[in-house]
Amino acid sequence: MPLPKLSLVLGGAASGKSAFAENLVLQSGNAPVYLATAQVFDDEMAQKVARHRDMRGTGWTTIEEPLDLGPALAAITPRQTVLIDCATLWLTNVVLGEHNVGEHTDALLAAIATCQGPVVIVSNEVGQGIVPDNALSRKFRNAQGALNQRIAAEAGLVVAVMAGLPLVLKGTLP
C-alpha cells in the first residue's frame, strides 16, 4: 500500500519519531528527499544534526531550508518522497522571525497540496506537559498545537510515536 499524499508523525523529544518517519519514506520505494528545517546556532544543535545525518545514512537528497519550504516542495517529482523534519523547528523559525504564523502555515499547506510526491512531516507534540511559565512559550505551544491540528486534518496518515513504537491515529500504515 502506497503512502498517502500527506503523513504526519508526532511524538515527544527523543521518541523515535524521526527514525520512524525515515523508514516510512524509505518504504515508499521512491527516492528519499530530506527537507531539513533546523538552523544550527550552537554545538549542541550541530551534534544533533550530525546524529540525524549519520542515522539516515547515504542515499538521501538533503535540502536545508529553515523557512520557505514552497520552492523545495515544488521541485519534488512523483518518483520522490519528501520528509520534512521538522514542523516544530520550522514553526520556531517562523515565530522567532516574527513572521505571520497563519500566512506561513497556509503557504506550507498549499505547497504540500501541489507537491507531486508524497510528503511525510515530523512534528513534536508539545501540549502534554506543564503549562509554560512565560508568554512566548505559551504562544509557541498554542501555535504548535494549532499547526499539528491543521496538518493532521489534511493528512491521510497520522502516527504518534512513543518509545519508538507507532500508534496510528488516522489512516493505515503501508
Secondary structure, DSSP 8 states (H G I E B T S, - for coil): ----SEEEEEE-TTSSHHHHHHHHHHHT-SEEEEEE-----SHHHHHHHHHHHHHH-SS-EEEE-SS--HHHHHT--TTEEEEEE-HHHHHHHHHHTT--HHHHHHHHHHHHHH-SS-EEEEEE--TTS---SSHHHHHHHHHHHHHHHHHHHH-SEEEEEETTEEEEEES---
